[in-house]
């Protein structure tokens, strides 16, 4: 494998990892940013505010089978890897290696993208500041996770 092919393979792998990193699902955080206040630190004057105690994903979402994104991503990645290698003068062995690497990267990225798109619907359980408990059903979490401090209005929870 010559250095140009190795360089292209490295660039393709880095791009695949970058795309997969952009497609993280709801509830995941890098841990950076402002921490959400807990139940005991809530302002006393917010009637419709509270702390998320539980989030459950409801069945439904898309009609596509759960691994469609991974399969399609793998196919596209394999074809792209093979074509890049063949157009840069790679041998048959290099083309096969590039196709396998492209398939793996494409499958990971396709699965992550499908999971991001097919988030479905969520029940968000909130313990309000005054002790009441409420549940709202919404299509996306918008950065909300268990322990987040939220305001409930217009039929959904919003981060504060």
N, C-alpha and C positions, 0 to 999 in steps of 0.2 A: 504494500500500500504506500503510495508516494505521499509526500508532505502536503501537496495540494488537496488530495482526497481526505487526508486526516484533518486538515484545516476545515474543509467543508463539513465533514462529519461532526467536528467539534462545534461549529456554528449552528448546525441543525439541532444538535443536542441541547445547546444553550437556549435556542429559541423555543424548543419544546418545553423545557423546564420553566422558562419565563411565562409562556402561555398557561401552563398548568398552575403556576403560582397565582395568576390573575383570576383563576376560576375556582377559588376556594368557596366552599358552601357556607350557608348561614350558620351562625353560632361559633365560627372560628375567628380568632383574633390573633394578631401578632403579639399582643400583650402590651403594646405601646399606646400612648394616648392617655386620655383622661379616664381615671377609674370612675365607675358609676357609684353614686352614694348608695349605702345600704338602707334597709327599712328604718332603722333607728335614727338616721341622719336627715330625714325628710323635712322640708319646710312645713310649718304648721298651717299655712294659709292656702294650700293647694288641695281643694276638695276632690278633684278627679285625678290625683297622682297616686302612684304606688310602686311596689317592687314586683318584678316578674318572678313567680315562684316555680313555674313549670311551662314548658313549651312542648307541644306534641304535634307531629306532622300527620295530617290526615291522608288517608288513601285517596287516590285520584290522580291529580296532576295530568300528565300527558297520556295519550293512548299508545304511545310508542313503547315497545318492550324496554326493560330497564337497561339492557346492555347495547342498545342500538348505537348510541354515541361512540362506545368503545370499538364496536365492529367497523362502523363507517370510518372513524378516525384511523383505525389500523390499516384499512384498505387504502385510504388516501395517503397515509404516511408511507406505506410500502411502495406505492407507485411513485410518489415524489422522491423517495430515497433512491430507488432504482434509476429513475430518469436523471436525477442530478449526477449520480455516479457515472452513468453511461455517457452523458454529455460532457463530462470532464475527463474522459479518456480512461475511466476505470476498467480494470479487467473484469471478467465474469464473476470471479470470487469477490472482488470489491463491490460489485453491483449487488450481489446477494447479501453481503454484510450490510450495505447501506439500506437495502430493502427491509431487512430484519430490524435494524435500528429505527428506521422510519415507521415501521409497523408498531413497534413498542411505544415510541414517542407519540404517534398519532392516536393509539388506543388510550393512552393515559390522558392526553389532551381532550379527546372526544368524550371520554367518560366524565371528565371534570366539567366540560362545557354543558353536557346534557344534564348533569346534576344541578348545575347553576340555573339552567333554563327551566327545568321541570321541578322547580321547588315545591309546587303543589300548594296546599292550603295548610294553615297552622292554627291551632287553638293556643292562645296565649293566656295563661292564668296569672292574674294580678291580685296581690293583696294590697288593698287601698290603704292609705295612711290612717283612715279612721277605723280600720279593722275589717271592713267589708271585703269580700272576695268576688271578683268578676272574671268572666271569660269572654274574650273577643276572638273572632275567627277572621283571619286576614290572609291575603295571597302571598305576602312577602314579609320578612322580618325587619328589613331596613336597619340592620345593625343591632337589633334587640337580641339579647340572650338571657338565660336565667341569671337573676341577680341585678339586671338592669333596672334603673329607675325610670319610669315612664309616666306619661300622661295619657289617659284614656278619653278620647273624644271622637266624634264622627264615626263611631263603630269600630275603631281600631286603636292600637297602642302606638304611641310615638315616643321616641327617646327624648329625654330632657337634658 
